[in-house]
Amino acid sequence: MIVLTASGTGGHIYPAIAVAQTLQQKEFCFLIEKGRVSQSILDRHHYDYVSLPIVRKKGFSYLLGFFRSLLFFRNHKVRQVFSFGGYVTVPVVLAARCCGIDIILFEQNTIPGRANRLLSRFVSNVCLSFPESANYFKGKTILGGNPIRRFYLPDAVVDSLLSLSWQSGKRCLVFGGSQGAEQLNLFVESHYEWFESQSVVLIHIMGEVAYRKAYGDQSMVIDQNEKEGVKRVVVPYIHDMKRLYLWSDYVISRAGATSVAELMFYQKKALLIPYPHAVDNHQYYNACAFVDLGFGIMALQDEVAKSVLKNLFQFELNIDSEDVARFHGWKELVS
């Protein structure tokens, strides 16, 4: 059996799911914390998991999580553990180490998470998304990229979006990620007319909380011209991002690790606006790496303006084939 462990956010669990999708007929199980969004995500994917009663600020829960993990490892023939970061992985990885199980860490950000920095001394390999991360690890590292999902859940909202009669023009996808989208939403909303004047059609994924506050229970808000077609659609959330990446010419988003990895994988021209309150300011450094690799441009939240948008729609990709090739390097570790 293979165990995958990740913290409760989408940024941690989705790379784990990407790896699970490559395991095919191999037996695997997730060890996650109880009561986080990762549970509902795994439920939708119909993956087996064990939820651990670990709470970030309750030290005793870590000890309980360690012994629960230790019991799991002793009751199952686990040959390998893949760990994707976050505080829940600390007791799981330490228990695996006590059992002599091979462990591989996956680090999604340029500035590694604190859990991975702590645990790196107990593992055989650390798979990095960005070369800058290597400075934080003393053990063996491989530049393998952030795992990207091969398959996405069926999504009726995407079916509806792609069946619309869109106006001709540049296609732009906007989303804010799981946190910190409010200011990005406000900026984009205030420039709806500007996008229209530039013949840019939009799909704006606003986030469920902000969307319900603004539009209530509507499934989506469509703005269209009877003769020319749809110019803008606002939706709360999307499961199948792959088809929207393929639909879009340009993207405006935060700089979370999964978003950045997907933009690089699908080679999308993008404007990244880092969430300024991310831990260790890691979104800023993710965005810097993205720009340095030639995929797009970046603006700080208080600096974004029409001039930045104009730069986005004039941007041309300037990427190296070796940088693209590394997106698949992580597969060598899990095959």
PyMOL commands that set and color helices and strands:
alter all, ss='L'
color gray80, all
select helices_A, chain A and resi 10-22+37-45+59-75+89-98+114-122+131-136+156-162+182-190+192-197+208-215+241-247+257-265+279-292+306-312+321-328+331-334
alter helices_A, ss='H'
color red, helices_A
select strands_A, chain A and resi 2-5+28-33+49-52+80-83+102-107+125-128+141-143+170-175+200-205+221-225+229-235+250-253+269-272+296-298
alter strands_A, ss='S'
color yellow, strands_A
deselect
rebuild
show_as cartoon
